[in-house]
Amino acid sequence: MSRQSFGERLRARREYLDLSQQDLADRLGIGRVTVSNWERGERGIDVDDIPRLAKALRVPVSYFFDDDQADTDPTDEADEQELLHYYRGIPRAQRPQAKKVLRAFVSEDAEYTEGRVFGKKVE
């Protein structure tokens, strides 16, 4: 995986968790500029630091390296970017509510695929 791709995934996850670069830097005990450099792909991360980063962002280490495109719908990334664009437009004070709504949709979608709608079995 390229530094650029790594940085894009890092930034997307950090923003999803509504963390500033400084917040993440504080969690890792490093400088904010280091986080910024990782995100822009200007500096590579030490391999030994990746597990700590993954833990701080609550993702498996594989989150940064899973390049298996065979199982990925090409529209998924575009959809994700569009959602991220809209999410960034929501005022910070309203983001917790937006996350609750999104989680409800994800939960509902999972139930639908299992033959349930709003928790009720559908035949």
N, C-alpha and C positions, 0 to 999 in steps of 0.2 A: 504494500500500500504506500502511496506517495505521501509526503509530508502534507501536501495540500489536502488530500482526501482525509487524512487523519485529523487535520485542523478543522475541516468542515464538520466532521462528525462530533468532534470535541465541542465546537461552538454550538451546534444544534442541541446537543444534550444539555450543555450548561444553560442555554437560554430556555430550554424546556423546563428545567428545574428552577427557572427564574433566579439564577445566580449571576452576580456580576463577576467580571474577571477577578476583582479583588476578593470577593467571597470565596471563589475557588482557590485562589492563591493562599488565602488564610487557612483554608482546610488542609492544604498540602504543605504549608510552611515554606512557601517560595514567594518570589516577587511577582507582582501583577504583570510586569513586562514579559516575564517568562511565559505566562499563560497567553498573552497577546502574541508573542512570537510563535508559539505552537500553533495557535489558531490561524495565523497568516501563512504558516508553512515556512517561516523564515528560520526556524530552529527545530531540530529534531529532539524528541524526548528520549531520555535514557531508558533503555529497556527495563531496568530495575524499578523505574518510577511508574510504569504503566499499571501494575496492580493497585498501587495507592490511588492513582487517578481514577481507575475503574471503580474502586470502592467509594471514593468521594462523589462520583457521579451516579452511583447505584446501578451499574451495568456490569455485565461480565466482560472480561478482558477481550473476548472475541468480538465485542461490539465494535472495536476499532479496526479489526482485521478481517472480518467476514466479507470477502469479496465475491462470494458465490452468487453470480448473477443468474444462474440457471433457474433458481427457484424464485426469482424476483420478477414481478410484473413491472414492465418499464414505466407504467403510469404511476406506480407507487411513489417513486421519488418526486415526480412532478407534483403529485397530490400533496405529499409531505411538505414540499417547498411552499406550495400555495397556502396550506394551513399555517405554516410558520410565518408567512408574510402577514396573514390576517391576525395571528396571535400577537405579533410584534406591534400591531396597530391598536391593540387593546390597552387602555391605561393600566399601569401596574396595579393600582388599587382594585381593579376589576378582574385581574388574571386568576385569582383563586376561584372565583365563581365560574369563569370560563373553563378552567380545568375540571371542575365538578361536572359541568355539562358534557364535556368531551368524554370523560370517563364513563358517564352514564350511557352515551351513545356507543362506546366501545363495548361496554357490558351488554347492552341491548343487542348489538350486532352478534356477539358471541352466543347469546341465548337464541337468537333467531336461527343461527346456523345449526344449533342443537335441537331445533324444532320447538322452540319456546318463543312466545311473544309476551313481553312484560311479565315474565316469570311463569306464565301458564303454558302447559303443554299444548301444541298445535298438531293436529293429525291431518 
